[in-house]
Amino acid sequence: MPELPEVETTVRGLRPVLEGQRIARVVPRRADLRRAIPEDLGQRLTGATVTALGRRAKYGLIDTDRGDTLVFHLGMSGRWRVDPTELLPHDHLLIDTEAGRALALNDPRRFGSLDLLRTDVLDDWAPFRALGPEPLGPEFTGAYLAHALSGRVAPIKALLLDQRVVAGLGNIYVCEALNLSRIAPARAGGQISRVRLDRLVEAVRNVLLAAIEAGGSTLRDYARPDGELGYFSKQWRVYGREGEHCPCGGIVQRRTEGGRSTFWCPKCQR
């Protein structure tokens, strides 16, 4: 599933195509993805000007001058194609701008979603209401984590994946950040010192920023809007590297819980 860096990379790729542009045509090619596509989506977006693009957790945001925000989630296999030369069977939403640019939202597995909300009530939308702070934002600090994890006995990895604790982190980047900060994924969150939490916050930011710079990690069908693949997988320290050497010299281990794999190094992660 595309994680925060993949969504951020997508938003950055869409920005030069859409920002400041008037939408000339919107064509939903089916009635639903993971859930129903708003019936009035085409009417509300056609003729609107895109004022900004952003991201919240793993959702992309497209704001218009009509006070609406198109919220998209890429699901397992979704991606935007820019100026496609032909339509593909799984291009489920088409957007044309008056400047002559075209976008197609392609999602073979249809686990993604499209919602159109009033911008001024976006923070009260159910999927956003309980989200924790953005990991790249100023509110995500060691002090915040110390407060949020106080008394918690759940493993730190599970707590970092809890969107109520911090928004947008996924399995790959949590494994990588825990390795970089030398914290064992099974350690109880409430037992980690403030010094180590400060180091963890820095590691989360560094891993995410490096992944964004590399265009994300290519998993299954993910690609950037320009069609290029993300290359952060070349920099993985432990994820997907069971039996290989960690940068510290230890051997990367793997365990599976609930269908999700955890990769870590028992030598350096305590």
Backbone hydrogen bonds, N-H to C=O, Kabsch-Sander energy under -0.5 kcal/mol:
donor,donor_aa,acceptor,acceptor_aa,energy
4,L,168,G,-1.0
6,E,3,E,-0.5
7,V,3,E,-2.2
8,E,4,L,-3.0
9,T,5,P,-2.5
10,T,6,E,-2.1
11,V,7,V,-2.6
12,R,8,E,-2.3
13,G,9,T,-1.8
14,L,10,T,-1.9
15,R,11,V,-1.8
17,V,14,L,-0.9
18,L,14,L,-2.4
19,E,15,R,-2.2
20,G,50,V,-2.8
21,Q,18,L,-2.6
23,I,48,A,-3.2
24,A,22,R,-0.5
24,A,96,D,-2.2
25,R,96,D,-1.7
27,V,94,L,-2.7
29,R,92,H,-3.0
30,R,92,H,-0.6
33,L,35,R,-2.5
34,R,112,G,-2.5
37,I,31,A,-3.0
41,L,38,P,-1.6
44,R,40,D,-2.5
45,L,41,L,-1.8
46,T,42,G,-2.4
47,G,23,I,-3.1
48,A,45,L,-2.1
50,V,21,Q,-2.8
51,T,63,D,-1.9
52,A,63,D,-1.0
54,G,61,L,-2.4
56,R,59,Y,-2.3
59,Y,56,R,-2.6
60,G,72,F,-2.9
61,L,54,G,-3.0
62,I,70,L,-2.1
63,D,52,A,-2.7
64,T,68,D,-2.3
65,D,49,T,-1.9
67,G,64,T,-1.5
69,T,117,L,-2.9
70,L,62,I,-3.0
71,V,69,T,-0.7
71,V,115,D,-3.4
72,F,60,G,-2.4
72,F,70,L,-0.6
73,H,113,S,-2.2
74,L,58,K,-0.5
78,G,74,L,-2.9
79,R,106,N,-2.2
81,R,104,A,-3.1
82,V,225,P,-1.5
83,D,102,A,-3.7
91,D,88,L,-1.9
92,H,90,H,-1.1
92,H,105,L,-2.6
93,L,105,L,-0.9
94,L,27,V,-2.0
95,I,103,L,-2.4
96,D,25,R,-2.5
97,T,101,R,-2.5
98,E,22,R,-2.6
100,G,97,T,-1.8
103,L,95,I,-2.5
104,A,81,R,-2.0
105,L,93,L,-2.7
106,N,79,R,-3.1
106,N,104,A,-0.8
107,D,90,H,-2.2
113,S,73,H,-1.9
115,D,71,V,-2.3
117,L,69,T,-2.4
117,L,115,D,-0.5
119,T,67,G,-2.7
121,V,118,R,-1.6
122,L,119,T,-1.4
124,D,121,V,-1.2
125,W,122,L,-1.6
128,F,125,W,-1.7
129,R,125,W,-2.0
130,A,126,A,-0.7
131,L,128,F,-1.4
132,G,163,Q,-3.0
137,G,134,E,-1.6
140,F,137,G,-1.1
141,T,139,E,-1.1
145,L,141,T,-2.5
146,A,142,G,-2.5
147,H,143,A,-1.9
148,A,144,Y,-2.9
149,L,145,L,-2.5
150,S,146,A,-0.6
150,S,147,H,-0.6
152,R,149,L,-2.5
156,I,187,R,-2.7
157,K,185,P,-1.9
159,L,155,P,-2.0
160,L,156,I,-2.3
161,L,157,K,-1.5
162,D,158,A,-0.6
162,D,159,L,-0.6
163,Q,161,L,-0.7
165,V,162,D,-2.0
166,V,162,D,-1.8
167,A,133,P,-2.3
174,V,170,G,-1.9
175,C,171,N,-2.2
176,E,172,I,-2.1
177,A,173,Y,-2.3
178,L,174,V,-2.5
179,N,175,C,-1.7
180,L,176,E,-2.5
181,S,177,A,-2.1
182,R,179,N,-1.1
183,I,178,L,-2.6
187,R,184,A,-1.5
189,G,154,A,-2.8
190,G,152,R,-2.6
191,Q,188,A,-1.7
192,I,189,G,-1.3
197,L,193,S,-2.1
198,D,194,R,-2.5
199,R,195,V,-1.7
200,L,196,R,-2.1
201,V,197,L,-2.5
202,E,198,D,-1.9
203,A,199,R,-2.1
204,V,200,L,-2.8
205,R,201,V,-2.2
206,N,202,E,-2.6
207,V,203,A,-2.7
208,L,204,V,-2.4
209,L,205,R,-2.8
210,A,206,N,-2.2
211,A,207,V,-2.2
212,I,208,L,-2.6
213,E,209,L,-2.3
214,A,210,A,-1.7
215,G,212,I,-1.3
216,G,211,A,-3.5
218,T,230,G,-0.7
219,L,217,S,-0.7
222,Y,219,L,-1.9
224,R,228,E,-2.9
227,G,224,R,-2.4
231,Y,214,A,-2.3
232,F,216,G,-2.8
234,K,231,Y,-1.5
235,Q,232,F,-2.3
236,W,233,S,-0.9
241,R,238,V,-2.3
243,G,252,V,-2.9
244,E,241,R,-2.4
246,C,250,G,-3.2
249,G,246,C,-2.2
252,V,244,E,-3.0
253,Q,264,W,-3.4
255,R,262,T,-1.9
257,E,260,R,-2.5
260,R,257,E,-1.7
262,T,255,R,-3.0
264,W,253,Q,-1.8
269,Q,265,C,-2.2
270,R,182,R,-1.6
270,R,268,C,-0.7
